[in-house]
Amino acid sequence: MRFSAPALVASLQLSAAFVVDGGQKPLSFGQKPKGTTTKGNKPNIVFILTDDQDLHLQSLDYLPLIQKHLADEGTTYKRHYCTTAICCPARVSLWTGKQAHNTNVTDVSPPYGGYPKFISQGFNEAYLPVWLQEAGYDTYYTGKLFNAHTVDNYDSPYIAGWNGSDFLLDPYTYSYLNATFQRNRDPPVSYEGQYSVDVLAEKAYGFLDDAAENVHNRPFFLGIAPIAPHSNVEPRFPSSAGINTLHRRPTNEQDDIEKFVSFAPPIPAARHADLFPEVIVPRTPHFNPSSRASGVSWISRLPLQNAENVAFNDHFYRQRLRTLQSVDELVAGVVSRLERYGLLEDTYVFYTTDNGYHIGQHRLQPGKECGFEEDINVPLIVRGPGVARGEVAEVVTSHVDLAPTVLKLAGALGGDDKKEEFGLDGEAIPLTAEDLVEAKEKGKRYEHVTVEYWGFAVSEGRVFEKDATRFWTNNTYKAVRILGEGYNLYYSVWCSGEHELYDLQTDRYQLNNLLDPSSLASGKTPTSLLGVPFQKVVARLDSLLFVLKSCKGKTCIRPWEALHPAGNVQNLYDALSSRFDSFYEKEQKRVEFDRCERGYIVEAEGPQFETDGLVYRDGHRWDQWV
């Protein structure tokens, strides 16, 4: 882990006093409350969720307090993935434990997403904080919960599941110096002129004080969700009358999204504004590649970024790192308070983000929404009782595993009947050293991640090219990320009919699409992969994705068992047996779309495994077998 010297010095100097702007005072702690031991020996849980934080652009290298208090004292999960690389769908999947195709919250705003869609889908009564309250927990939350949770609809209805809450509200969620918060059942309050992350920190500390006062009666869950390092987004319509227009998505690539909002680099606190003056985006091989664009669809047509563009993106990157310094301080403040209250050893602290981020990779302007590693492979660090210290785990985990993990810690997960009641598409993450060793055993832990996306992609940077757009409407794809012993692959199918396959064992930057039509036509595609004919691997990956794109519950965790009910196939290598060649290469349906849509509409999704897919047992369809 590398640290910038200015970051280390500045952050450690600030950590003692946590001096903040906006008239706020240094931290002070009251007397330790009586009886701080958690009732019933259930652990407390603090869950810190940042916004758009990258892993692959090395943001964690510039956060020494998170390194000290979390990574050094806990386990870093290097193969943790979001399943939909955009804010609201990723967050709904995280808090419900369900894939986006099962929540049908697939966008940040109506009609396909946002807070209204979360409500209409019935999740206000069926997500993690509600389940934790039923398990005997006090629950608290401050910061961003969902997009399209606004100053107009925050009470229609109020969000359920929280003993105490103080939510950021649209259209001011991403205004670092003009945030609006809404506490419990109170009306919204504007914090114009105050720094959003610092305001949130004080609210988080206050909820932690409240939780500690009652911890001898009930354990607590505290969610803390700063907007850093998301770009600064200002509404073009400052009054509530314009909110419906603000959340309208452009309908084509010529429809200017800046009619509704303005994008700018994130804004750091004044005390961090001059840090990292020489830092630039890592110049990896896929950064603004000069030879040709990569990927498929609109990504494959992106122009080479000029020097002015690259310089601006370096500035954007520095602003993200500067903005994250307030989060670094926030984490240290939470840990210090837990320690003062005598609760640190009884508390799990989770640190993650909703989705990743790219800046310049594959010629992409700042943003997310893609299936590349920068967008889907995200930070996850956990510390707490029994968690291995200083460990870097290589088990595959995803956002849909986080709700099961928290429920298991709370003693609420129960048996298969309870898991089915919750409708979970993931399974609990191994936290202890013993659990991690067991997870490495063949067949003990899944090796895949379901990745899915619908609708648009947007650039959050500056537009430099004449007639360039910052909005692309056709960004709908399905993908599977699979990491096993001896293989490291990404396979996707787009609604346009295009396909991608990257072998990250030999192409870690995803520059060589093995299914690029020009490669196939010229014979540049390899004749073999994983020691077998190339097309054998492609057929297995397509069938795996065919199951995963509409899976529910256990099938999302054990998809090979859906294809092979006898249970004799547990991973990709098992499936490569030659006796299955005809089944995979000739008999099974292929993943395809009937049409491109901006949201999840089953009729547009092509063949469905549940009604059209075959299982390897006398050629029966899945619906006939089950």
Secondary structure per residue as TSV (DSSP state, phi and psi in degrees):
chain	resnum	aa	ss	phi	psi
A	1	M	-	360.0	122.6
A	2	R	-	-99.1	145.3
A	3	F	-	-126.0	138.9
A	4	S	-	-75.7	132.4
A	5	A	H	-56.8	-46.0
A	6	P	H	-59.3	-37.8
A	7	A	H	-64.9	-44.4
A	8	L	H	-62.7	-47.4
A	9	V	H	-64.8	-49.0
A	10	A	H	-62.7	-44.1
A	11	S	H	-68.5	-41.6
A	12	L	H	-70.0	-32.3
A	13	Q	H	-65.8	-38.7
A	14	L	H	-76.0	-23.7
A	15	S	H	-65.6	-26.3
A	16	A	T	-70.2	-40.1
A	17	A	T	-110.5	-24.2
A	18	F	-	53.3	51.1
A	19	V	-	-68.1	131.9
A	20	V	-	-133.1	163.3
A	21	D	S	-80.5	-176.2
A	22	G	T	72.6	23.7
A	23	G	T	76.9	7.1
A	24	Q	-	-79.2	153.5
A	25	K	-	-101.5	161.7
A	26	P	-	-59.4	157.5
A	27	L	-	-58.8	140.0
A	28	S	-	-139.2	144.1
A	29	F	-	-115.9	138.0
A	30	G	-	-79.4	-171.7
A	31	Q	-	-67.0	144.8
A	32	K	-	-61.4	125.2
A	33	P	-	-65.8	154.8
A	34	K	S	-70.0	141.3
A	35	G	-	65.0	56.5
A	36	T	-	-77.9	-2.7
A	37	T	S	-68.7	132.2
A	38	T	-	-67.8	134.1
A	39	K	G	-66.6	136.6
A	40	G	G	72.9	10.4
A	41	N	G	61.8	17.4
A	42	K	-	-77.9	138.3
A	43	P	-	-75.6	155.3
A	44	N	E	-83.8	156.8
A	45	I	E	-137.2	125.8
A	46	V	E	-113.0	129.6
A	47	F	E	-124.9	111.6
A	48	I	E	-104.9	122.7
A	49	L	E	-125.3	105.5
A	50	T	E	-82.5	-178.7
A	51	D	S	-125.0	113.7
A	52	D	S	68.7	30.6
A	53	Q	-	-82.1	133.8
A	54	D	-	-85.5	157.7
A	55	L	S	-107.1	-43.5
A	56	H	T	-78.4	-14.9
A	57	L	T	-93.4	10.2
A	58	Q	-	72.9	28.6
A	59	S	G	-60.7	-34.3
A	60	L	G	-64.8	-23.0
A	61	D	G	-66.3	-17.8
A	62	Y	G	-106.7	17.1
A	63	L	-	-124.7	77.2
A	64	P	H	-66.5	-27.7
A	65	L	H	-75.8	-35.7
A	66	I	H	-66.2	-39.8
A	67	Q	I	-59.5	-47.0
A	68	K	I	-66.6	-48.2
A	69	H	I	-89.3	-24.6
A	70	L	I	-114.5	-60.1
A	71	A	I	-64.3	-45.2
A	72	D	T	-68.5	-26.6
A	73	E	T	-102.0	1.6
A	74	G	S	-146.7	-154.8
A	75	T	E	-119.1	133.1
A	76	T	E	-99.2	127.7
A	77	Y	E	-99.7	99.5
A	78	K	T	-75.4	-14.9
A	79	R	T	-115.4	47.5
A	80	H	E	-98.8	137.2
A	81	Y	E	-130.7	142.6
A	82	C	-	-82.9	158.6
A	83	T	S	-102.9	-17.8
A	84	T	S	-141.0	119.3
A	85	A	S	-87.0	58.4
A	86	I	S	-157.7	155.0
A	87	C	H	-52.0	-69.3
A	88	C	H	-64.6	-48.1
A	89	P	H	-58.9	-40.0
A	90	A	H	-63.4	-41.5
A	91	R	H	-70.0	-39.7
A	92	V	H	-65.0	-40.8
A	93	S	H	-62.7	-41.0
A	94	L	H	-62.2	-47.5
A	95	W	H	-80.1	-16.7
A	96	T	H	-105.2	-18.8
A	97	G	T	73.6	24.1
A	98	K	-	-123.3	145.5
A	99	Q	-	-64.6	156.3
A	100	A	H	-62.8	-30.5
A	101	H	H	-70.1	-13.9
A	102	N	H	-99.6	-19.1
A	103	T	H	-89.5	-27.8
A	104	N	-	57.8	26.5
A	105	V	-	-104.4	99.3
A	106	T	-	-121.7	8.2
A	107	D	B	-144.6	175.3
A	108	V	S	-92.4	-5.5
A	109	S	S	-149.7	160.8
A	110	P	T	-61.1	155.3
A	111	P	T	-87.1	-7.0
A	112	Y	T	-101.4	-2.1
A	113	G	B	-166.7	-163.3
A	114	G	H	80.6	177.0
A	115	Y	H	-55.5	-42.7
A	116	P	H	-57.9	-37.7
A	117	K	H	-70.5	-38.3
A	118	F	H	-56.2	-42.4
A	119	I	H	-69.1	-48.3
A	120	S	H	-65.7	-24.2
A	121	Q	T	-81.8	-4.0
A	122	G	T	86.9	14.6
A	123	F	G	-84.6	-10.0
A	124	N	G	-64.3	-19.0
A	125	E	G	-107.9	3.4
A	126	A	S	-148.7	66.1
A	127	Y	S	-148.9	178.1
A	128	L	H	-52.3	-50.4
A	129	P	H	-63.2	-33.5
A	130	V	H	-63.5	-44.0
A	131	W	H	-65.6	-36.3
A	132	L	H	-69.6	-38.2
A	133	Q	H	-61.0	-40.6
A	134	E	H	-65.0	-24.3
A	135	A	T	-89.2	5.5
A	136	G	T	97.8	17.5
A	137	Y	-	-99.5	145.6
A	138	D	E	-84.3	138.4
A	139	T	E	-126.6	138.0
A	140	Y	E	-137.7	152.3
A	141	Y	E	-155.2	138.6
A	142	T	E	-142.2	143.3
A	143	G	E	114.0	-156.6
A	144	K	-	-80.5	126.8
A	145	L	-	-100.9	-62.6
A	146	F	-	-137.3	157.7
A	147	N	T	-72.5	161.4
A	148	A	T	58.8	23.2
A	149	H	-	-97.8	105.1
A	150	T	B	-120.3	172.8
A	151	V	T	-67.7	-12.4
A	152	D	T	-96.5	-33.1
A	153	N	T	-113.1	7.0
A	154	Y	T	-59.4	-23.3
A	155	D	T	-108.4	19.4
A	156	S	T	-128.9	67.2
A	157	P	T	-91.6	177.5
A	158	Y	-	-64.6	149.0
A	159	I	-	-68.9	132.4
A	160	A	-	-90.5	163.0
A	161	G	S	102.3	-0.5
A	162	W	-	-122.1	128.7
A	163	N	S	-68.0	-36.1
A	164	G	E	-142.6	136.3
A	165	S	E	-146.1	151.5
A	166	D	E	-149.8	90.2
A	167	F	E	-92.6	141.9
A	168	L	E	-70.3	141.1
A	169	L	-	-123.5	141.4
A	170	D	B	-70.5	152.9
A	171	P	T	-89.4	18.8
A	172	Y	S	-110.2	10.6
A	173	T	T	-54.9	-44.3
A	174	Y	T	-98.8	16.6
A	175	S	-	-92.7	101.8
A	176	Y	T	-61.2	-27.6
A	177	L	T	-116.1	17.3
A	178	N	E	-152.9	46.5
A	179	A	E	-75.6	152.1
A	180	T	E	-121.8	126.9
A	181	F	E	-113.8	153.7
A	182	Q	E	-133.5	115.6
A	183	R	E	-99.4	126.3
A	184	N	T	49.6	-117.8
A	185	R	T	-106.5	15.2
A	186	D	S	-79.9	160.4
A	187	P	-	-70.1	160.1
A	188	P	-	-62.0	150.1
A	189	V	E	-128.3	130.9
A	190	S	E	-85.5	138.7
A	191	Y	E	-116.7	44.0
A	192	E	E	-57.3	132.5
A	193	G	T	89.3	-11.8
A	194	Q	S	-102.8	152.6
A	195	Y	-	-82.2	123.1
A	196	S	H	-54.9	-47.3
A	197	V	H	-66.8	-34.2
A	198	D	H	-70.9	-38.9
A	199	V	H	-60.0	-46.5
A	200	L	H	-61.8	-39.6
A	201	A	H	-58.9	-45.2
A	202	E	H	-63.3	-37.5
A	203	K	H	-66.7	-41.1
A	204	A	H	-62.0	-44.3
A	205	Y	H	-62.6	-37.4
A	206	G	H	-64.3	-42.9
A	207	F	H	-65.7	-35.8
A	208	L	H	-64.6	-38.2
A	209	D	H	-61.2	-45.4
A	210	D	H	-61.2	-44.3
A	211	A	H	-63.1	-41.7
A	212	A	H	-65.3	-32.0
A	213	E	H	-63.8	-29.1
A	214	N	T	-113.6	11.0
A	215	V	T	-68.1	-22.3
A	216	H	T	-72.0	-14.6
A	217	N	T	-100.2	-41.6
A	218	R	S	-144.9	136.7
A	219	P	-	-67.8	168.0
A	220	F	E	-131.4	155.2
A	221	F	E	-121.2	126.8
A	222	L	E	-123.8	117.1
A	223	G	E	-98.5	132.5
A	224	I	E	-129.2	119.4
A	225	A	E	-132.9	82.7
A	226	P	-	-71.3	158.0
A	227	I	-	-82.4	-15.8
A	228	A	T	-62.3	143.6
A	229	P	T	-100.5	35.3
A	230	H	S	-54.4	151.8
A	231	S	-	-62.1	156.0
A	232	N	E	-78.6	124.9
A	233	V	E	-126.5	121.5
A	234	E	E	-111.4	135.7
A	235	P	E	-71.2	143.8
A	236	R	S	-76.3	-16.7
A	237	F	-	-119.2	93.9
A	238	P	-	-67.5	-21.7
A	239	S	S	-87.9	159.2
A	240	S	G	-64.2	-18.2
A	241	A	G	-64.1	-22.4
A	242	G	G	-96.8	3.0
A	243	I	H	-64.5	-41.6
A	244	N	H	-61.8	-36.3
A	245	T	H	-69.7	-37.9
A	246	L	H	-57.1	-40.5
A	247	H	T	-89.9	5.8
A	248	R	-	-76.7	130.9
A	249	R	-	-87.2	140.1
A	250	P	-	-56.0	149.0
A	251	T	S	-100.2	-9.9
A	252	N	S	-152.3	172.1
A	253	E	T	-72.4	-13.6
A	254	Q	T	-91.7	-9.7
A	255	D	S	-80.9	113.6
A	256	D	-	-76.1	114.9
A	257	I	G	-65.7	-22.1
A	258	E	G	-75.6	-1.2
A	259	K	G	-67.8	-21.5
A	260	F	T	-109.5	-36.6
A	261	V	E	-143.3	159.1
A	262	S	E	-115.9	135.9
A	263	F	E	-103.4	143.1
A	264	A	E	-150.7	161.7
A	265	P	-	-57.9	153.4
A	266	P	-	-59.4	155.2
A	267	I	-	-108.8	119.4
A	268	P	-	-80.6	165.3
A	269	A	-	-63.1	150.4
A	270	A	G	-55.3	-34.9
A	271	R	G	-69.4	-14.0
A	272	H	G	-111.5	3.0
A	273	A	T	-65.0	-22.6
A	274	D	T	-108.9	9.7
A	275	L	S	-71.3	156.1
A	276	F	-	56.4	47.3
A	277	P	T	-63.8	-23.1
A	278	E	T	-104.9	-1.9
A	279	V	-	-73.2	140.1
A	280	I	-	-131.8	163.8
A	281	V	-	-56.7	133.9
A	282	P	-	-52.4	129.5
A	283	R	-	-89.4	69.3
A	284	T	-	-78.9	165.8
A	285	P	T	-57.8	-27.5
A	286	H	T	-93.4	7.3
A	287	F	B	-78.4	114.4
A	288	N	S	44.2	56.3
A	289	P	-	-59.1	134.7
A	290	S	S	-84.3	-27.8
A	291	S	S	-69.5	-48.7
A	292	R	-	-167.0	159.4
A	293	A	-	-70.1	158.6
A	294	S	-	-112.9	-178.2
A	295	G	S	76.1	-161.3
A	296	V	S	-134.0	-178.4
A	297	S	G	53.7	-140.1
A	298	W	G	-63.6	-27.6
A	299	I	G	-64.7	-38.2
A	300	S	G	-68.8	-11.4
A	301	R	G	-106.5	7.9
A	302	L	-	-69.4	139.3
A	303	P	-	-79.1	159.7
A	304	L	-	-63.1	134.7
A	305	Q	-	-78.9	135.5
A	306	N	-	-81.6	176.3
A	307	A	H	-62.1	-38.9
A	308	E	H	-64.0	-42.5
A	309	N	H	-61.2	-47.8
A	310	V	H	-62.8	-40.8
A	311	A	H	-62.6	-41.4
A	312	F	H	-64.2	-41.8
A	313	N	H	-65.7	-32.1
A	314	D	H	-64.2	-41.3
A	315	H	H	-62.3	-43.3
A	316	F	H	-57.3	-43.2
A	317	Y	H	-63.1	-45.7
A	318	R	H	-61.7	-38.8
A	319	Q	H	-63.8	-36.2
A	320	R	H	-63.5	-46.2
A	321	L	H	-63.5	-40.4
A	322	R	H	-64.3	-42.2
A	323	T	H	-63.9	-35.3
A	324	L	H	-69.8	-14.8
A	325	Q	H	-62.9	-32.7
A	326	S	H	-67.3	-33.9
A	327	V	H	-68.2	-40.4
A	328	D	H	-56.1	-45.5
A	329	E	H	-65.7	-40.4
A	330	L	H	-58.4	-45.1
A	331	V	H	-61.2	-45.9
A	332	A	H	-62.7	-36.7
A	333	G	H	-64.4	-40.5
A	334	V	H	-64.7	-47.2
A	335	V	H	-62.2	-41.8
A	336	S	H	-61.6	-41.9
A	337	R	H	-67.0	-43.4
A	338	L	H	-58.3	-40.6
A	339	E	H	-66.9	-43.6
A	340	R	H	-60.7	-36.2
A	341	Y	T	-82.9	-1.8
A	342	G	T	73.2	24.8
A	343	L	-	-109.8	-6.9
A	344	L	G	-60.6	-40.4
A	345	E	G	-74.9	-12.0
A	346	D	G	-106.1	10.9
A	347	T	E	-124.8	133.5
A	348	Y	E	-90.6	134.9
A	349	V	E	-118.1	119.9
A	350	F	E	-104.1	139.1
A	351	Y	E	-132.9	120.2
A	352	T	E	-155.2	-170.7
A	353	T	E	-140.1	166.9
A	354	D	S	-74.0	-43.6
A	355	N	-	-155.2	169.3
A	356	G	-	-87.4	-157.7
A	357	Y	-	-161.8	148.5
A	358	H	B	-124.3	149.2
A	359	I	S	-144.1	95.8
A	360	G	S	93.8	-20.1
A	361	Q	B	-65.1	138.1
A	362	H	T	58.5	24.8
A	363	R	T	69.2	13.6
A	364	L	-	-77.7	137.3
A	365	Q	-	-73.6	166.0
A	366	P	S	-51.4	130.9
A	367	G	B	167.0	-166.8
A	368	K	-	-141.1	-145.9
A	369	E	-	78.6	0.4
A	370	C	S	-101.9	172.2
A	371	G	S	-96.6	2.8
A	372	F	S	-67.5	159.3
A	373	E	H	-55.3	-36.6
A	374	E	H	-57.6	-31.7
A	375	D	H	-92.3	-26.8
A	376	I	H	-110.7	-26.4
A	377	N	B	-89.8	112.3
A	378	V	-	-125.9	162.7
A	379	P	-	-64.8	141.1
A	380	L	E	-147.4	121.1
A	381	I	E	-129.4	137.0
A	382	V	E	-132.4	132.5
A	383	R	E	-126.8	153.9
A	384	G	S	158.6	-177.5
A	385	P	T	-56.2	123.3
A	386	G	T	82.4	-7.7
A	387	V	B	-76.3	133.4
A	388	A	-	-61.4	136.2
A	389	R	T	-89.2	133.1
A	390	G	T	68.0	18.3
A	391	E	E	-87.2	146.4
A	392	V	E	-118.2	109.3
A	393	A	E	-91.0	144.1
A	394	E	-	-110.5	7.8
A	395	V	S	-66.2	149.8
A	396	V	-	-83.5	126.7
A	397	T	E	-136.9	161.0
A	398	S	E	-146.2	172.8
A	399	H	G	-60.0	-31.9
A	400	V	G	-72.3	-6.6
A	401	D	G	-87.1	-13.5
A	402	L	H	-73.3	-42.1
A	403	A	H	-61.7	-46.8
A	404	P	H	-58.9	-35.7
A	405	T	H	-64.3	-47.7
A	406	V	H	-65.9	-41.5
A	407	L	H	-62.3	-38.6
A	408	K	H	-64.6	-43.4
A	409	L	H	-61.5	-34.6
A	410	A	T	-81.1	-1.3
A	411	G	T	72.2	23.4
A	412	A	-	-111.6	-3.7
A	413	L	-	-72.7	-41.0
A	414	G	-	65.3	-158.0
A	415	G	S	-88.7	-164.5
A	416	D	H	-62.5	-34.6
A	417	D	H	-63.0	-41.6
A	418	K	H	-68.7	-40.8
A	419	K	H	-60.7	-39.8
A	420	E	H	-67.0	-36.2
A	421	E	H	-62.5	-41.3
A	422	F	H	-73.3	-22.5
A	423	G	T	68.6	42.6
A	424	L	-	-82.4	135.6
A	425	D	S	-99.2	0.0
A	426	G	S	-123.5	-178.8
A	427	E	-	-135.0	158.8
A	428	A	-	-58.8	139.8
A	429	I	-	-77.7	135.1
A	430	P	-	-67.7	126.1
A	431	L	-	-107.9	-35.2
A	432	T	B	-87.3	163.0
A	433	A	H	-59.6	-39.7
A	434	E	H	-64.1	-42.9
A	435	D	H	-65.2	-36.9
A	436	L	H	-65.8	-40.0
A	437	V	H	-63.7	-43.6
A	438	E	H	-64.5	-36.7
A	439	A	H	-65.4	-24.2
A	440	K	H	-75.5	-17.8
A	441	E	S	-66.0	142.8
A	442	K	T	-55.7	125.9
A	443	G	T	84.6	-4.6
A	444	K	T	-80.5	-26.9
A	445	R	S	-138.6	141.4
A	446	Y	-	-67.3	163.8
A	447	E	-	-125.0	13.5
A	448	H	E	-127.4	161.7
A	449	V	E	-133.6	132.9
A	450	T	E	-85.6	124.3
A	451	V	E	-119.1	133.3
A	452	E	E	-149.1	149.8
A	453	Y	E	-155.9	147.6
A	454	W	-	-133.9	140.1
A	455	G	S	95.0	-127.7
A	456	F	-	-92.6	167.4
A	457	A	E	-135.2	145.8
A	458	V	E	-135.6	141.0
A	459	S	-	-88.3	131.9
A	460	E	-	-101.5	3.7
A	461	G	S	-91.7	-152.0
A	462	R	-	-101.0	145.6
A	463	V	-	-88.0	122.1
A	464	F	-	-108.8	-33.5
A	465	E	S	-84.4	142.3
A	466	K	T	-61.8	135.4
A	467	D	T	65.7	12.7
A	468	A	-	-75.1	157.2
A	469	T	-	-114.7	158.6
A	470	R	S	-111.5	8.5
A	471	F	E	-137.1	127.5
A	472	W	E	-123.2	127.9
A	473	T	S	-84.9	-26.5
A	474	N	-	-100.8	89.0
A	475	N	-	-134.8	36.7
A	476	T	-	-95.5	124.3
A	477	Y	E	-153.8	160.4
A	478	K	E	-119.9	145.2
A	479	A	E	-152.1	158.9
A	480	V	E	-129.8	132.3
A	481	R	E	-106.9	123.3
A	482	I	E	-130.9	125.2
A	483	L	E	-129.7	106.0
A	484	G	E	-129.3	-176.3
A	485	E	T	-70.0	107.6
A	486	G	T	96.5	-1.5
A	487	Y	E	-147.0	152.6
A	488	N	E	-154.8	89.9
A	489	L	E	-126.8	153.8
A	490	Y	E	-133.1	125.1
A	491	Y	E	-128.1	132.5
A	492	S	E	-139.2	154.1
A	493	V	E	-129.5	126.6
A	494	W	E	-97.7	157.4
A	495	C	T	-66.6	-17.8
A	496	S	T	-76.5	-7.4
A	497	G	S	94.1	-4.0
A	498	E	-	-78.0	153.8
A	499	H	E	-129.2	151.6
A	500	E	E	-131.3	143.0
A	501	L	E	-144.7	119.6
A	502	Y	E	-118.6	132.9
A	503	D	E	-98.6	98.2
A	504	L	T	-76.1	-5.5
A	505	Q	T	-66.1	-38.4
A	506	T	T	-112.7	-11.0
A	507	D	-	-138.7	67.5
A	508	R	T	-64.2	-20.0
A	509	Y	T	-98.4	6.7
A	510	Q	-	55.9	51.3
A	511	L	-	-99.1	-19.1
A	512	N	-	-117.4	95.0
A	513	N	-	-75.2	110.5
A	514	L	T	-68.5	-13.1
A	515	L	T	-109.0	15.9
A	516	D	-	-62.2	129.6
A	517	P	H	-55.5	-36.2
A	518	S	H	-66.9	-34.9
A	519	S	H	-68.8	-41.7
A	520	L	H	-63.3	-42.1
A	521	A	H	-69.8	-33.8
A	522	S	H	-89.9	-3.1
A	523	G	T	78.9	15.3
A	524	K	-	-81.3	-14.3
A	525	T	S	-67.7	137.6
A	526	P	-	-63.5	147.7
A	527	T	S	-77.7	-22.6
A	528	S	E	-138.8	157.0
A	529	L	E	-150.7	135.0
A	530	L	T	58.7	28.3
A	531	G	T	80.9	9.8
A	532	V	E	-133.8	166.4
A	533	P	E	-54.0	139.5
A	534	F	H	-52.7	-46.8
A	535	Q	H	-67.0	-23.1
A	536	K	H	-62.6	-42.0
A	537	V	H	-67.1	-43.8
A	538	V	H	-59.4	-43.3
A	539	A	H	-62.6	-40.5
A	540	R	H	-67.0	-42.0
A	541	L	H	-64.7	-39.8
A	542	D	H	-64.3	-41.1
A	543	S	H	-66.8	-38.2
A	544	L	H	-61.8	-45.6
A	545	L	H	-64.7	-34.9
A	546	F	H	-57.9	-40.9
A	547	V	H	-70.2	-46.7
A	548	L	H	-71.2	-27.7
A	549	K	T	-68.9	-14.5
A	550	S	T	-135.4	17.1
A	551	C	-	-66.0	159.6
A	552	K	-	-139.0	142.7
A	553	G	T	57.0	-130.2
A	554	K	H	-59.6	-31.3
A	555	T	H	-63.7	-30.2
A	556	C	H	-67.8	-29.3
A	557	I	H	-88.8	-38.3
A	558	R	-	-123.7	64.8
A	559	P	H	-67.1	-30.5
A	560	W	H	-64.2	-30.1
A	561	E	H	-69.3	-26.9
A	562	A	H	-68.8	-36.9
A	563	L	H	-77.2	-30.7
A	564	H	-	-130.2	82.3
A	565	P	T	-59.2	-19.6
A	566	A	T	-68.4	-14.9
A	567	G	S	81.3	12.3
A	568	N	-	-92.6	4.4
A	569	V	-	-126.0	118.3
A	570	Q	-	-117.4	-11.9
A	571	N	S	-157.8	179.5
A	572	L	H	-62.7	-41.4
A	573	Y	H	-60.7	-42.3
A	574	D	H	-58.6	-41.6
A	575	A	H	-69.2	-17.6
A	576	L	T	-79.3	-0.3
A	577	S	-	-55.6	138.0
A	578	S	G	-63.8	-22.5
A	579	R	G	-68.5	-13.3
A	580	F	G	-99.1	5.9
A	581	D	H	-57.6	-49.6
A	582	S	H	-63.9	-41.6
A	583	F	I	-56.9	-48.9
A	584	Y	I	-81.0	-38.2
A	585	E	I	-91.8	-20.8
A	586	K	I	-122.5	-36.0
A	587	E	I	-92.7	-40.6
A	588	Q	S	-71.2	146.1
A	589	K	-	-66.6	158.7
A	590	R	-	-106.0	151.9
A	591	V	-	-71.7	126.9
A	592	E	-	-158.5	162.3
A	593	F	-	-107.6	148.1
A	594	D	S	-79.9	-32.1
A	595	R	S	-165.9	165.5
A	596	C	-	-87.4	132.8
A	597	E	-	-131.7	161.3
A	598	R	S	-85.2	-7.7
A	599	G	S	-147.6	-176.9
A	600	Y	-	-83.3	104.3
A	601	I	-	-124.8	112.2
A	602	V	G	-55.3	-37.7
A	603	E	G	-63.2	-18.1
A	604	A	G	-96.0	-4.0
A	605	E	S	-91.6	3.6
A	606	G	-	75.8	-166.3
A	607	P	-	-56.1	145.0
A	608	Q	-	-114.4	135.0
A	609	F	H	-59.5	-36.8
A	610	E	H	-64.5	-25.7
A	611	T	H	-117.5	-23.6
A	612	D	H	-116.1	-16.5
A	613	G	-	-79.9	150.0
A	614	L	B	-101.2	150.5
A	615	V	-	-111.2	154.2
A	616	Y	S	-81.5	76.8
A	617	R	S	-165.4	93.4
A	618	D	T	60.6	23.7
A	619	G	T	70.2	16.0
A	620	H	-	-67.5	147.5
A	621	R	B	-73.0	157.4
A	622	W	H	-58.2	-42.5
A	623	D	H	-67.2	-30.2
A	624	Q	H	-73.5	-37.7
A	625	W	H	-67.4	-46.6
A	626	V	-	-79.7	360.0
